[in-house]
């Protein structure tokens, strides 16, 4: 019967098609897109971005990836970096 998915062994564990990296390994762009997609319908993107920028600005240490994420949020907020 071949190796067609239709005839696959249903008891054999399957591996995920596209494993997601842990958040710590995600790029700033991946984090930004995840955040953007997770916003509720009708949410004001600029207002939500400014809120996230305030949270980032309160961080004690700011790594280069966090600076990049902040820059992406600033673009979404329509504010200068």
C-alpha angles and dihedrals in degrees: 000000000000131000098299114145087236090064097038121132103265092201093057112099113243127217121231115268096224115011114206117230117241111268091252089061096044118107120245087251092054091048091048093050091047090050092047094049091048094056112112118252111275094020113145102244094202093052092046091048092052089052091053091047090055089052092050091047089058092057114114094218124033116198124196092260090053090049089053091049090050090051091052090050090048089055090050090048092050091234129127115261 
